[in-house]
Amino acid sequence: MKLFCLAAACLLVAVASPAQEQPIQTIFKNGRVGGYAAISNKFTTLAGEFANMPQVYGGVFINRRFLLGVGVAATTNHIAVPDVHSERPGARMSYGYAQGGLVTEWVMGSNRAAHLVFHLFTGAGYTVQYDRDFSDAGNTHQSLYDQNWFMVAEPGLQLELNLFRWMRLSPGISYRQTYDSQGRGLDDTALSHWTYSATLKFGKF
């Protein structure tokens, strides 16, 4: 009985005593959230041919370190389809390429005038053959052939220069790796290649 009374008394004292408040621990300690948008031009090759690929992406920028966002890119120039792979041999067919998905960036020393950025794109890729002759506008809906979807991962590295508080220039290099592409003449070997880019970023850094 005495032991029970002693235990009850200890429990009462513990409950009645003011608890020492502990600080809440968080992953992002300062909780600072900004954001930026980027426009980029990428230079690469597809099936051994030069490809010009504009890109836009953007998202939230957490603690001046981590960007979480989305982006899209697509080719704009004529990339000739060899007759052996063409859906319309003899016609002026062109390859088209696009990709869209998740963009993440890890920024090392964001406040420094020049610093490194680790960039990663992961998402879906798309290729198509189309007739480069735009004169027959009435047949636009019939001009897409051999449409092909697959997965893409593109890690890269940028050298970022702080031009102003709200604008940055980021030349970079990346490697595009595709998975399970089955387009005619556009297997993974033909699509996976080095890419060089120049990017302007605007926002709250």
PASEBA-1860 file (N, C-alpha, C; in nm, 3 decimals):
! residues 205
1> MKLFCLAA> 0.083/-0.121/0.000/0.000/0.000/0.000/0.086/0.125/0.000 ~ 0.192/0.119/0.083/0.281/0.234/0.089/0.347/0.258/-0.048 ~ 0.383/0.148/-0.117/0.448/0.160/-0.248/0.353/0.222/-0.350 ~ 0.223/0.183/-0.340/0.123/0.239/-0.432/0.105/0.388/-0.407 ~ 0.101/0.429/-0.282/0.084/0.571/-0.248/0.204/0.653/-0.296 ~ 0.326/0.595/-0.285/0.446/0.665/-0.328/0.446/0.686/-0.480 ~ 0.404/0.581/-0.554/0.399/0.592/-0.699/0.296/0.694/-0.744 ~ 0.181/0.695/-0.677/0.076/0.792/-0.710/0.123/0.934/-0.685
9> ACLLVAVA> 0.195/0.954/-0.574/0.245/1.087/-0.540/0.345/1.136/-0.644 ~ 0.434/1.045/-0.690/0.534/1.081/-0.791/0.465/1.119/-0.922 ~ 0.361/1.043/-0.961/0.288/1.072/-1.084/0.219/1.206/-1.077 ~ 0.162/1.238/-0.960/0.093/1.365/-0.939/0.189/1.482/-0.951 ~ 0.307/1.466/-0.894/0.407/1.572/-0.901/0.452/1.593/-1.045 ~ 0.470/1.483/-1.119/0.516/1.494/-1.257/0.414/1.565/-1.345 ~ 0.285/1.536/-1.323/0.180/1.598/-1.402/0.165/1.744/-1.366 ~ 0.177/1.774/-1.239/0.156/1.910/-1.192/0.272/2.002/-1.225
17> SPAQEQPI> 0.392/1.948/-1.243/0.510/2.030/-1.270/0.500/2.089/-1.411 ~ 0.536/2.218/-1.427/0.533/2.279/-1.560/0.634/2.214/-1.653 ~ 0.589/2.170/-1.770/0.678/2.106/-1.867/0.764/2.209/-1.936 ~ 0.890/2.177/-1.958/0.981/2.267/-2.027/0.953/2.262/-2.177 ~ 0.922/2.378/-2.236/0.885/2.384/-2.377/1.006/2.358/-2.466 ~ 0.989/2.267/-2.564/1.096/2.233/-2.656/1.070/2.298/-2.792 ~ 1.172/2.353/-2.855/1.152/2.413/-2.987/1.114/2.308/-3.090 ~ 1.027/2.347/-3.183/0.985/2.257/-3.289/1.097/2.245/-3.391
25> QTIFKNGR> 1.136/2.124/-3.422/1.240/2.101/-3.520/1.179/2.087/-3.659 ~ 1.240/2.152/-3.757/1.190/2.148/-3.894/1.303/2.112/-3.990 ~ 1.264/2.063/-4.104/1.363/2.030/-4.207/1.422/2.157/-4.266 ~ 1.335/2.254/-4.300/1.380/2.382/-4.352/1.377/2.482/-4.237 ~ 1.491/2.507/-4.176/1.498/2.576/-4.048/1.444/2.718/-4.053 ~ 1.475/2.793/-4.159/1.432/2.932/-4.163/1.293/2.949/-4.223 ~ 1.248/2.848/-4.296/1.114/2.854/-4.354/1.099/2.960/-4.462 ~ 1.209/3.004/-4.526/1.200/3.108/-4.628/1.161/3.046/-4.761
33> VGGYAAIS> 1.054/3.097/-4.824/1.007/3.045/-4.951/1.000/3.158/-5.053 ~ 1.070/3.141/-5.164/1.062/3.234/-5.275/1.016/3.159/-5.399 ~ 1.063/3.201/-5.512/1.028/3.133/-5.636/1.087/3.203/-5.755 ~ 1.103/3.131/-5.863/1.151/3.193/-5.986/1.106/3.114/-6.108 ~ 1.107/3.184/-6.221/1.077/3.122/-6.350/1.200/3.135/-6.439 ~ 1.218/3.040/-6.530/1.336/3.038/-6.614/1.298/3.015/-6.760 ~ 1.369/3.085/-6.849/1.359/3.060/-6.992/1.498/3.016/-7.038 ~ 1.502/2.913/-7.120/1.630/2.853/-7.155/1.629/2.813/-7.302
41> NKFTTLAG> 1.748/2.813/-7.361/1.763/2.756/-7.494/1.870/2.648/-7.487 ~ 1.833/2.529/-7.538/1.920/2.413/-7.527/1.966/2.371/-7.667 ~ 2.091/2.328/-7.673/2.150/2.284/-7.800/2.196/2.139/-7.782 ~ 2.144/2.050/-7.867/2.173/1.909/-7.851/2.164/1.840/-7.987 ~ 2.165/1.709/-7.988/2.145/1.634/-8.112/2.040/1.527/-8.090 ~ 1.965/1.499/-8.196/1.868/1.389/-8.199/1.896/1.308/-8.325 ~ 1.918/1.179/-8.308/1.949/1.091/-8.421/2.067/1.144/-8.502 ~ 2.163/1.205/-8.433/2.283/1.256/-8.498/2.267/1.390/-8.565
49> EFANMPQV> 2.148/1.453/-8.556/2.123/1.582/-8.619/2.112/1.691/-8.512 ~ 2.159/1.814/-8.546/2.149/1.926/-8.453/2.004/1.954/-8.418 ~ 1.978/1.983/-8.290/1.843/2.016/-8.244/1.847/2.138/-8.154 ~ 1.763/2.235/-8.186/1.747/2.355/-8.103/1.621/2.337/-8.019 ~ 1.634/2.355/-7.886/1.524/2.319/-7.798/1.499/2.428/-7.692 ~ 1.405/2.522/-7.714/1.367/2.616/-7.609/1.302/2.543/-7.492 ~ 1.317/2.601/-7.373/1.263/2.539/-7.251/1.214/2.647/-7.156 ~ 1.107/2.618/-7.085/1.061/2.704/-6.975/1.038/2.617/-6.853
57> YGGVFINR> 1.073/2.669/-6.736/1.045/2.598/-6.612/1.040/2.697/-6.496 ~ 0.986/2.653/-6.386/0.979/2.739/-6.268/0.915/2.665/-6.152 ~ 0.924/2.728/-6.033/0.867/2.666/-5.914/0.896/2.746/-5.789 ~ 0.881/2.681/-5.675/0.908/2.745/-5.547/1.054/2.721/-5.508 ~ 1.115/2.824/-5.445/1.256/2.819/-5.409/1.264/2.826/-5.256 ~ 1.309/2.718/-5.194/1.303/2.703/-5.050/1.440/2.727/-4.988 ~ 1.443/2.824/-4.895/1.565/2.853/-4.818/1.687/2.882/-4.905 ~ 1.665/2.944/-5.019/1.775/2.980/-5.110/1.862/2.860/-5.147
65> RFLLGVGV> 1.803/2.742/-5.144/1.879/2.621/-5.173/1.811/2.529/-5.274 ~ 1.680/2.510/-5.259/1.614/2.401/-5.331/1.496/2.452/-5.411 ~ 1.497/2.424/-5.543/1.383/2.455/-5.629/1.302/2.329/-5.654 ~ 1.172/2.340/-5.641/1.080/2.232/-5.675/0.979/2.289/-5.773 ~ 0.980/2.238/-5.898/0.893/2.296/-5.999/0.864/2.201/-6.114 ~ 0.816/2.259/-6.223/0.783/2.183/-6.344/0.840/2.257/-6.464 ~ 0.858/2.184/-6.574/0.912/2.245/-6.694/0.877/2.168/-6.820 ~ 0.886/2.237/-6.933/0.862/2.176/-7.064/0.966/2.227/-7.162
73> AATTNHIA> 0.998/2.145/-7.262/1.092/2.183/-7.367/1.052/2.113/-7.496 ~ 1.086/2.174/-7.611/1.051/2.114/-7.739/1.143/2.166/-7.848 ~ 1.166/2.084/-7.949/1.249/2.125/-8.062/1.172/2.220/-8.153 ~ 1.250/2.305/-8.226/1.188/2.401/-8.317/1.240/2.391/-8.460 ~ 1.357/2.332/-8.480/1.417/2.331/-8.613/1.385/2.202/-8.689 ~ 1.419/2.203/-8.816/1.398/2.086/-8.902/1.503/1.980/-8.870 ~ 1.458/1.860/-8.833/1.545/1.746/-8.808/1.502/1.638/-8.907 ~ 1.577/1.623/-9.013/1.535/1.540/-9.126/1.520/1.394/-9.087
81> VPDVHSER> 1.411/1.334/-9.134/1.387/1.190/-9.116/1.440/1.117/-9.238 ~ 1.536/1.027/-9.222/1.585/0.949/-9.338/1.471/0.868/-9.399 ~ 1.474/0.852/-9.531/1.367/0.778/-9.599/1.349/0.637/-9.543 ~ 1.458/0.576/-9.495/1.449/0.440/-9.443/1.362/0.432/-9.318 ~ 1.348/0.546/-9.247/1.264/0.550/-9.127/1.136/0.632/-9.146 ~ 1.122/0.692/-9.261/1.012/0.786/-9.282/0.878/0.715/-9.299 ~ 0.774/0.775/-9.245/0.637/0.727/-9.267/0.587/0.767/-9.406 ~ 0.653/0.865/-9.467/0.615/0.908/-9.603/0.742/0.928/-9.684
89> PGARMSYG> 0.803/0.822/-9.732/0.927/0.834/-9.810/0.910/0.931/-9.926 ~ 1.011/1.019/-9.941/1.006/1.117/-10.049/0.954/1.252/-10.003 ~ 0.875/1.256/-9.896/0.825/1.383/-9.843/0.929/1.444/-9.750 ~ 0.915/1.576/-9.726/1.009/1.648/-9.638/0.964/1.630/-9.493 ~ 0.991/1.512/-9.440/0.948/1.479/-9.304/1.053/1.523/-9.202 ~ 1.003/1.563/-9.086/1.091/1.610/-8.979/1.056/1.538/-8.850 ~ 1.159/1.514/-8.769/1.136/1.465/-8.633/1.099/1.581/-8.542 ~ 1.006/1.557/-8.451/0.977/1.651/-8.343/0.999/1.584/-8.209
97> YAQGGLVT> 1.049/1.659/-8.113/1.077/1.605/-7.979/1.026/1.704/-7.875 ~ 0.967/1.652/-7.766/0.924/1.735/-7.654/0.938/1.656/-7.525 ~ 0.953/1.728/-7.416/0.957/1.663/-7.284/0.893/1.755/-7.181 ~ 0.833/1.695/-7.079/0.770/1.772/-6.973/0.767/1.693/-6.844 ~ 0.780/1.763/-6.732/0.778/1.692/-6.605/0.833/1.773/-6.490 ~ 0.889/1.703/-6.392/0.939/1.763/-6.268/1.079/1.820/-6.287 ~ 1.100/1.941/-6.233/1.233/2.004/-6.233/1.273/2.034/-6.090 ~ 1.393/1.990/-6.052/1.448/2.024/-5.921/1.587/2.083/-5.941
105> EWVMGSNR> 1.623/2.179/-5.853/1.756/2.237/-5.856/1.807/2.252/-5.713 ~ 1.934/2.219/-5.694/2.001/2.238/-5.565/2.108/2.344/-5.587 ~ 2.092/2.459/-5.519/2.177/2.576/-5.542/2.281/2.585/-5.430 ~ 2.407/2.589/-5.468/2.517/2.595/-5.373/2.565/2.739/-5.357 ~ 2.536/2.802/-5.241/2.581/2.939/-5.217/2.507/3.040/-5.300 ~ 2.375/3.042/-5.288/2.290/3.126/-5.372/2.324/3.274/-5.364 ~ 2.373/3.323/-5.249/2.401/3.466/-5.233/2.532/3.510/-5.297 ~ 2.616/3.416/-5.337/2.742/3.450/-5.400/2.719/3.494/-5.545
113> AAHLVFHL> 2.804/3.583/-5.593/2.788/3.634/-5.729/2.795/3.523/-5.833 ~ 2.880/3.424/-5.810/2.890/3.308/-5.899/2.887/3.182/-5.814 ~ 2.807/3.086/-5.853/2.793/2.963/-5.775/2.742/2.850/-5.865 ~ 2.742/2.729/-5.811/2.700/2.611/-5.887/2.556/2.573/-5.856 ~ 2.490/2.516/-5.956/2.353/2.467/-5.943/2.347/2.325/-6.000 ~ 2.296/2.231/-5.921/2.272/2.096/-5.968/2.127/2.087/-6.014 ~ 2.108/2.057/-6.142/1.976/2.060/-6.206/1.934/1.917/-6.242 ~ 1.805/1.886/-6.224/1.755/1.755/-6.262/1.614/1.766/-6.319
121> FTGAGYTV> 1.597/1.713/-6.440/1.464/1.698/-6.500/1.429/1.550/-6.502 ~ 1.307/1.517/-6.462/1.254/1.381/-6.474/1.109/1.390/-6.520 ~ 1.075/1.313/-6.623/0.938/1.320/-6.672/0.917/1.236/-6.796 ~ 0.825/1.282/-6.881/0.787/1.209/-7.001/0.846/1.276/-7.124 ~ 0.882/1.193/-7.221/0.928/1.243/-7.350/0.833/1.201/-7.461 ~ 0.839/1.273/-7.573/0.747/1.248/-7.684/0.820/1.277/-7.815 ~ 0.811/1.186/-7.911/0.863/1.211/-8.046/0.754/1.187/-8.148 ~ 0.772/1.249/-8.264/0.673/1.240/-8.370/0.741/1.268/-8.503
129> QYDRDFSD> 0.687/1.217/-8.611/0.725/1.258/-8.745/0.614/1.348/-8.800 ~ 0.653/1.457/-8.866/0.551/1.545/-8.926/0.604/1.603/-9.056 ~ 0.512/1.642/-9.143/0.547/1.700/-9.273/0.588/1.844/-9.252 ~ 0.711/1.876/-9.289/0.764/2.012/-9.268/0.704/2.113/-9.365 ~ 0.635/2.066/-9.467/0.571/2.156/-9.563/0.440/2.207/-9.503 ~ 0.443/2.333/-9.454/0.326/2.389/-9.387/0.229/2.455/-9.485 ~ 0.255/2.446/-9.613/0.171/2.515/-9.710/0.030/2.457/-9.717 ~ 0.019/2.325/-9.691/-0.112/2.260/-9.697/-0.175/2.260/-9.559
137> AGNTHQSL> -0.217/2.380/-9.514/-0.266/2.396/-9.376/-0.391/2.313/-9.350 ~ -0.468/2.281/-9.454/-0.591/2.207/-9.434/-0.569/2.064/-9.388 ~ -0.449/2.011/-9.407/-0.422/1.873/-9.367/-0.341/1.864/-9.238 ~ -0.343/1.971/-9.158/-0.263/1.974/-9.037/-0.296/1.857/-8.945 ~ -0.424/1.823/-8.935/-0.465/1.717/-8.843/-0.418/1.579/-8.887 ~ -0.374/1.568/-9.015/-0.328/1.439/-9.066/-0.176/1.431/-9.074 ~ -0.104/1.530/-9.020/0.039/1.541/-9.045/0.126/1.482/-8.936 ~ 0.072/1.417/-8.835/0.150/1.359/-8.727/0.156/1.207/-8.743
145> YDQNWFMV> 0.279/1.154/-8.744/0.300/1.012/-8.766/0.396/0.956/-8.661 ~ 0.385/0.827/-8.635/0.478/0.756/-8.547/0.493/0.827/-8.412 ~ 0.381/0.856/-8.347/0.387/0.922/-8.216/0.434/0.821/-8.111 ~ 0.524/0.867/-8.024/0.599/0.776/-7.937/0.622/0.842/-7.801 ~ 0.583/0.773/-7.692/0.599/0.823/-7.555/0.698/0.736/-7.478 ~ 0.772/0.798/-7.386/0.875/0.726/-7.310/0.914/0.810/-7.188 ~ 1.004/0.759/-7.107/1.051/0.829/-6.988/1.186/0.896/-7.015 ~ 1.209/1.009/-6.944/1.333/1.085/-6.961/1.388/1.126/-6.824
153> AEPGLQLE> 1.520/1.116/-6.809/1.590/1.173/-6.694/1.707/1.254/-6.748 ~ 1.722/1.377/-6.697/1.828/1.465/-6.748/1.894/1.541/-6.633 ~ 2.000/1.485/-6.575/2.076/1.558/-6.473/2.174/1.655/-6.540 ~ 2.205/1.765/-6.469/2.296/1.862/-6.527/2.360/1.951/-6.423 ~ 2.451/2.034/-6.468/2.525/2.127/-6.382/2.525/2.264/-6.448 ~ 2.497/2.369/-6.368/2.498/2.507/-6.418/2.597/2.591/-6.339 ~ 2.657/2.689/-6.406/2.733/2.794/-6.338/2.643/2.917/-6.336 ~ 2.594/2.952/-6.219/2.494/3.058/-6.208/2.560/3.190/-6.169
161> LNLFRWMR> 2.524/3.298/-6.241/2.578/3.432/-6.218/2.464/3.524/-6.178 ~ 2.477/3.590/-6.062/2.375/3.682/-6.014/2.392/3.818/-6.084 ~ 2.313/3.844/-6.189/2.322/3.971/-6.260/2.259/4.084/-6.179 ~ 2.140/4.058/-6.126/2.069/4.150/-6.038/2.008/4.067/-5.926 ~ 1.945/4.133/-5.830/1.879/4.059/-5.722/1.765/3.973/-5.775 ~ 1.708/4.014/-5.888/1.590/3.947/-5.941/1.617/3.870/-6.070 ~ 1.742/3.871/-6.119/1.771/3.802/-6.245/1.907/3.735/-6.240 ~ 1.914/3.612/-6.296/2.036/3.535/-6.297/2.058/3.471/-6.435
169> LSPGISYR> 2.185/3.456/-6.471/2.224/3.390/-6.595/2.293/3.258/-6.560 ~ 2.249/3.148/-6.624/2.300/3.016/-6.587/2.333/2.933/-6.710 ~ 2.455/2.945/-6.763/2.498/2.850/-6.866/2.519/2.713/-6.804 ~ 2.491/2.607/-6.880/2.501/2.474/-6.819/2.521/2.363/-6.919 ~ 2.542/2.245/-6.865/2.557/2.124/-6.943/2.477/2.013/-6.875 ~ 2.416/1.925/-6.953/2.336/1.815/-6.897/2.345/1.695/-6.989 ~ 2.298/1.583/-6.939/2.293/1.462/-7.021/2.152/1.405/-7.018 ~ 2.091/1.396/-7.136/1.955/1.344/-7.150/1.961/1.193/-7.173
177> QTYDSQGR> 1.892/1.118/-7.085/1.883/0.973/-7.099/1.737/0.934/-7.112 ~ 1.702/0.867/-7.221/1.565/0.822/-7.241/1.554/0.672/-7.213 ~ 1.430/0.630/-7.185/1.405/0.490/-7.148/1.286/0.437/-7.226 ~ 1.310/0.332/-7.305/1.206/0.260/-7.378/1.144/0.343/-7.490 ~ 1.224/0.423/-7.558/1.176/0.493/-7.677/1.170/0.394/-7.793 ~ 1.060/0.397/-7.868/1.041/0.301/-7.976/1.003/0.367/-8.108 ~ 1.037/0.494/-8.125/1.011/0.562/-8.250/1.100/0.508/-8.361 ~ 1.055/0.521/-8.484/1.134/0.472/-8.598/1.260/0.557/-8.614
185> GLDDTALS> 1.375/0.496/-8.594/1.501/0.568/-8.601/1.533/0.647/-8.477 ~ 1.449/0.636/-8.374/1.467/0.714/-8.251/1.463/0.623/-8.128 ~ 1.556/0.526/-8.124/1.565/0.446/-8.003/1.640/0.525/-7.896 ~ 1.664/0.464/-7.781/1.728/0.535/-7.670/1.868/0.582/-7.705 ~ 1.940/0.505/-7.785/2.074/0.546/-7.826/2.070/0.673/-7.910 ~ 1.971/0.685/-7.998/1.960/0.802/-8.085/1.916/0.927/-8.010 ~ 1.839/0.908/-7.902/1.784/1.023/-7.829/1.871/1.068/-7.711 ~ 1.949/0.979/-7.654/2.028/1.012/-7.535/2.157/1.081/-7.577
193> HWTYSATL> 2.178/1.204/-7.523/2.296/1.279/-7.565/2.321/1.397/-7.472 ~ 2.441/1.455/-7.485/2.476/1.576/-7.411/2.397/1.695/-7.463 ~ 2.368/1.788/-7.372/2.295/1.910/-7.406/2.366/2.030/-7.343 ~ 2.375/2.138/-7.419/2.435/2.262/-7.369/2.325/2.368/-7.368 ~ 2.325/2.451/-7.264/2.212/2.543/-7.247/2.256/2.679/-7.193 ~ 2.174/2.779/-7.221/2.187/2.912/-7.162/2.051/2.950/-7.104 ~ 2.049/2.987/-6.976/1.923/3.006/-6.905/1.921/3.141/-6.834 ~ 1.808/3.210/-6.844/1.783/3.331/-6.766/1.675/3.301/-6.664
201> KFGKF> 1.698/3.340/-6.538/1.603/3.315/-6.430/1.555/3.448/-6.371 ~ 1.425/3.457/-6.344/1.365/3.578/-6.291/1.280/3.543/-6.169 ~ 1.294/3.618/-6.061/1.208/3.590/-5.946/1.263/3.641/-5.815 ~ 1.214/3.579/-5.708/1.255/3.611/-5.571/1.348/3.499/-5.524 ~ 1.476/3.532/-5.514/1.577/3.432/-5.483/1.615/3.435/-5.334
END
